[in-house]
Amino acid sequence: PAPAAWRRRSSAVAAGPRRYRIAWEPLAVSEKPRLSGRWLLVTPDGPGAEDTALACEQALAGHGADVVVIRVGAAVERAELALMLPEFGALAGVLSLLAPAEYPHPGPQTPDACPAGTLLLLQALGDSGIDAPLWCATRGAVAVDGTEEVRPEQAQVWGLGRVAALEHPLRWGGLVDLPEPLDGPALDGLCAVLAGLDGEDQVAVRAPVPLGRRLVPAPEPATPAPAPWTPRGTVLVTGGTGGLGAQVARWLAERGAEHLVLLGRRGPEAPGADALTDALSALGARSTVLACDVADRAALERVLERLHDAGDTVRAVVHTAGLTSDTPLMDCTPEELARLTEAKTLGAAHLDALFDGRPLDAFVLFSSISGTWGSGGQGAYAAANAYLDGIAAARRGRGLTATSVAWGPWA
Ligand SMILES: NC(=O)c1ccc[n+]([C@@H]2O[C@H](COP(=O)([O-])OP(=O)(O)OC[C@H]3O[C@@H](n4cnc5c(N)ncnc54)[C@H](OP(=O)(O)O)[C@@H]3O)[C@@H](O)[C@H]2O)c1
């Protein structure tokens, strides 16, 4: 009786909105924002970063800060940086320009190279006991309207930063996305954000005033609703033998997909793969289960070649492959960051590139709410999911189909 009463009560509660979207709200800015104390500007030591660094240094100084600058070499180690930082004395704030440089580290230019610099700085500041708020600048991490180009590598820093805010609230400043060009008003906007805008910690500096990030209920679909997507032909599901991938495969088969190509590193060896293909066959769909690491572009290319040779045209892609993470940012090595993010980030980047020029009915990415609002202990996961959201925005900006679903927990 008790559970029944509970069910009756809970079913009486009006359902809230089930879908949300990001909105950008104009912020009130003081005419002459003032900074005080010593601000540390952290900039990459390499070509291409000097102009931005100089512009920011002059702007911060012009708004009252005592600015000190550290140029961080590409090969700097965490311990080395932690030893250097205390030399600057007591700090009122730290502004990192490491992210906009995009690839501050040597080696392959993988998506994790961008957030790795931010992670390193956050760790070194913590190691050296510096509690000054860290602000991370990005460029193109967010689109405040449909026309702005999104750079998914930059978006990752926002995913990571939202977790830093939860794990280290006392030494976190915020995320500030800078416009192109970084002109006088934009630099004034940056300084206004650093001076503090009523607790705003996720801001896009745009003309005429900075914009604060908001999560708002998404409007209900227009009535009559647009025609739903009807799966057809061959659909590629990465992570297709995983928990949600298998559910999606069944859902696709029920709605008309004729052939499901299910990818995972273990391929047919994954637990439940045989039962899944039987279930799909009972639903009238053919299935092909292949071992393929989606972070490996050549392996993915081989899959597509094989499908092409067999006369199978992929009509839609659902990218569910991914790893979760439960390592706090202070314990996450750059190698772990790369390992935990690559299935989502490199997988999505390869799929995006390999289907360039091939029309798709749908390109669906399985992202997570942790990328939208952060989740303590899930820095790498949040960064990877923010990358997926970014790549969807970038594709849509190029006029291509893409949907990134930031799921809450399924169970
Ligand atoms: N479950 C939830 O509540 C939830 C909530 C929000 C978002 N999501 C997202 O939804 C997706 C699926 O979640 P899930 O719960 O179904 O996870 P899961 O059961 O662990 O499945 C993940 C799948 O990804 C595959 N995979 C991992 N790395 C791969 C790689 N490099 N190349 C190819 N395949 C790879 C795994 O297979 P192998 O090990 O054989 O490679 C596995 O089949 C994930 O992206 C997750 O972040 C899930």
The ligand as an SDF file (V2000), in Angstrom:
LIG
                    3D

 48 52  0  0  0  0  0  0  0  0999 V2000
   23.9220    5.2840  -19.0940 N   0  0  0  0  0  0  0  0  0  0  0  0
   23.5320    6.5270  -18.7880 C   0  0  0  0  0  0  0  0  0  0  0  0
   22.7500    6.7670  -17.8870 O   0  0  0  0  0  0  0  0  0  0  0  0
   24.0970    7.6760  -19.5930 C   0  0  0  0  0  0  0  0  0  0  0  0
   23.7620    8.9820  -19.2140 C   0  0  0  0  0  0  0  0  0  0  0  0
   24.2670   10.0340  -19.9590 C   0  0  0  0  0  0  0  0  0  0  0  0
   25.0400    9.7840  -21.0680 C   0  0  0  0  0  0  0  0  0  0  0  0
   25.3590    8.4960  -21.4000 N   0  0  0  0  0  0  0  0  0  0  0  0
   26.2280    8.2650  -22.5620 C   0  0  0  0  0  0  0  0  0  0  0  0
   25.6660    7.2800  -23.3860 O   0  0  0  0  0  0  0  0  0  0  0  0
   26.6980    6.4950  -23.9670 C   0  0  0  0  0  0  0  0  0  0  0  0
   26.4500    5.0190  -23.7030 C   0  0  0  0  0  0  0  0  0  0  0  0
   26.4270    4.8020  -22.2940 O   0  0  0  0  0  0  0  0  0  0  0  0
   26.2620    3.3460  -21.6930 P   0  0  0  0  0  0  0  0  0  0  0  0
   25.7130    3.4980  -20.3380 O   0  0  0  0  0  0  0  0  0  0  0  0
   25.5660    2.4940  -22.6790 O   0  0  0  0  0  0  0  0  0  0  0  0
   27.7840    2.8820  -21.5790 O   0  0  0  0  0  0  0  0  0  0  0  0
   28.3970    1.4290  -21.7760 P   0  0  0  0  0  0  0  0  0  0  0  0
   27.3950    0.3710  -21.4620 O   0  0  0  0  0  0  0  0  0  0  0  0
   29.6900    1.4190  -21.0460 O   0  0  0  0  0  0  0  0  0  0  0  0
   28.6810    1.3640  -23.3240 O   0  0  0  0  0  0  0  0  0  0  0  0
   29.7240    2.1000  -23.8970 C   0  0  0  0  0  0  0  0  0  0  0  0
   30.1150    1.3700  -25.1570 C   0  0  0  0  0  0  0  0  0  0  0  0
   31.1780    2.1070  -25.7820 O   0  0  0  0  0  0  0  0  0  0  0  0
   32.0910    1.1640  -26.3150 C   0  0  0  0  0  0  0  0  0  0  0  0
   33.3940    1.8180  -26.4330 N   0  0  0  0  0  0  0  0  0  0  0  0
   34.1410    2.4020  -25.4740 C   0  0  0  0  0  0  0  0  0  0  0  0
   35.2640    2.8900  -25.9910 N   0  0  0  0  0  0  0  0  0  0  0  0
   35.2350    2.6160  -27.3170 C   0  0  0  0  0  0  0  0  0  0  0  0
   36.1100    2.8800  -28.3900 C   0  0  0  0  0  0  0  0  0  0  0  0
   37.2750    3.5230  -28.2100 N   0  0  0  0  0  0  0  0  0  0  0  0
   35.7620    2.4480  -29.6190 N   0  0  0  0  0  0  0  0  0  0  0  0
   34.5910    1.7910  -29.8160 C   0  0  0  0  0  0  0  0  0  0  0  0
   33.7200    1.5390  -28.8460 N   0  0  0  0  0  0  0  0  0  0  0  0
   34.0410    1.9440  -27.6000 C   0  0  0  0  0  0  0  0  0  0  0  0
   32.1000    0.0040  -25.3170 C   0  0  0  0  0  0  0  0  0  0  0  0
   32.4150   -1.2430  -25.9300 O   0  0  0  0  0  0  0  0  0  0  0  0
   33.9020   -1.8450  -25.8610 P   0  0  0  0  0  0  0  0  0  0  0  0
   34.2890   -1.8160  -24.4170 O   0  0  0  0  0  0  0  0  0  0  0  0
   33.7530   -3.2140  -26.4390 O   0  0  0  0  0  0  0  0  0  0  0  0
   34.7170   -0.9420  -26.7070 O   0  0  0  0  0  0  0  0  0  0  0  0
   30.6220   -0.0310  -24.9190 C   0  0  0  0  0  0  0  0  0  0  0  0
   29.9090   -0.8790  -25.7770 O   0  0  0  0  0  0  0  0  0  0  0  0
   28.0060    6.9750  -23.3860 C   0  0  0  0  0  0  0  0  0  0  0  0
   28.6090    7.8310  -24.3190 O   0  0  0  0  0  0  0  0  0  0  0  0
   27.5860    7.7320  -22.1460 C   0  0  0  0  0  0  0  0  0  0  0  0
   28.4720    8.7700  -21.8330 O   0  0  0  0  0  0  0  0  0  0  0  0
   24.9130    7.4470  -20.6870 C   0  0  0  0  0  0  0  0  0  0  0  0
  1  2  1  0
  2  3  2  0
  2  4  1  0
  4  5  1  0
  4 48  2  0
  5  6  2  0
  6  7  1  0
  7  8  2  0
  8  9  1  0
  8 48  1  0
  9 10  1  0
  9 46  1  0
 10 11  1  0
 11 12  1  0
 11 44  1  0
 12 13  1  0
 13 14  1  0
 14 15  2  0
 14 16  1  0
 14 17  1  0
 17 18  1  0
 18 19  2  0
 18 20  1  0
 18 21  1  0
 21 22  1  0
 22 23  1  0
 23 24  1  0
 23 42  1  0
 24 25  1  0
 25 26  1  0
 25 36  1  0
 26 27  1  0
 26 35  1  0
 27 28  2  0
 28 29  1  0
 29 30  1  0
 29 35  2  0
 30 31  1  0
 30 32  2  0
 32 33  1  0
 33 34  2  0
 34 35  1  0
 36 37  1  0
 36 42  1  0
 37 38  1  0
 38 39  2  0
 38 40  1  0
 38 41  1  0
 42 43  1  0
 44 45  1  0
 44 46  1  0
 46 47  1  0
M  CHG  2   8   1  16  -1
M  END
$$$$
